[in-house]
Amino acid sequence: MTVYLVALSLLFGLSAGVVAFFVTRSVRERNLVRSLALTLLLVRIPRSKPKDGDRKEFQSEIAQFERLLSNLGSLKSPVVFEMAVPHVGEEIHFYLAVPKAMAEVAMKQIQGIWNGASLESTLDDYNIFNANGVTAAAYLSSKDDFSLPIRTYEELEDDPMSSVLGGLAKVNEIGEGAAIQVILRPAPESSKKAVLGRIEALRKGQPLEKVFGHGLNRCSWSMCGCSPLRRLPSKPRISWTASSPASSSSGALAAMVFAR
């Protein structure tokens, strides 16, 4: 009897492993097809001339980008924003990746907000990797529940992009490359309902710990099954989300990769 139970356990474990293998491979293939169905656009926007005495000119620039996010949200599809320095050269490039069927609409949205913006489709993807070097990657995620507010640009005193661009500018011209990638998609109705429900609970006087729980729904890069530089969906945010095919975890995600 014991021998039969052991044999059945081994057979069940083997079957489960085979099923998991094919499911994982199917998900990866589906994600690869989805990523290949994107158009990569190189975006160039004319530098604006700051007004005399206006220290917060960057806030109006961010407000324009907020308009772009609102417009792209109507596409109902994931979009990708990237900043990259190729492993040969030191110029910082800005990219937008959208589904091929929506590339023309996205281009019109950008040109409608920034007069003089130049966009071109790049057939050859950039390369930040050095064949004889090493690569390091990191990701950013919200520490607490995605429903909790984050500091907005209206409260900032200095341009937050200046430090990011300053870091990319330090990449060596030959042999080093770096990229920052953010993947976004409109939040599902379930996430919006969760946010509204928690707001209502707080208005009724329920304590923060009770509304959000002890874990505060923290997100993990490994939970979404993505890897940096893949243009794949990741996880939810409030009005936007990074997307994941099979994850309900919530949070805002960004990835950075450095190669030398």
Summary of the structure (lengths in Angstrom):
residues: 260
radius of gyration: 21.8
end to end distance: 59.4
largest distance: 87.4
contacts: 694
relative contact order: 0.17
helix: 39%
strand: 20%
